[in-house]
Amino acid sequence: MKAILINATERSVKEVDIKGDLKSWYDQIGCDMVEVACYLPSSNMLLVDEEGMLKSPTHFFEFNKNVLAGNGLIVGTNDDGDTSSATLSVDDILLNVKFYDKQELHNIIYQ
């Protein structure tokens, strides 16, 4: 199934193919626990590392005015609540994402 990976370290947004199971989410995000950061239009959701802020993160991304640590993965949902392919495009996501490293974020907060 199609998903969209927001890679904070590489500062990139790209489409990826995943199996749609929990392990594939962990592998793409680089974590052991995921949580839904937000629900998006067209039955999509943004998944992130549930423990991201506890791991002394050095790379962040801002999405819809929320700053999140580490990587994110956008997947779709269906009417039954199961995951499906993302229906948003990479271009849709690029309009709403900004990347920061630890120093850049510090400068924004304490300017």
Number of C-alpha atoms within 10 A of each C-alpha: 13 18 26 25 24 29 21 24 15 10 16 15 20 15 15 13 13 17 13 17 9 11 14 13 25 17 11 19 22 17 17 14 16 20 12 14 18 14 15 14 9 12 18 21 20 21 23 26 25 15 16 20 13 9 10 10 14 15 22 25 24 15 20 13 10 10 15 21 24 23 25 27 26 30 26 25 18 12 7 6 9 9 17 17 20 22 18 19 14 18 10 10 18 14 10 11 19 17 20 20 16 13 11 12 17 11 9 9 8 6 6
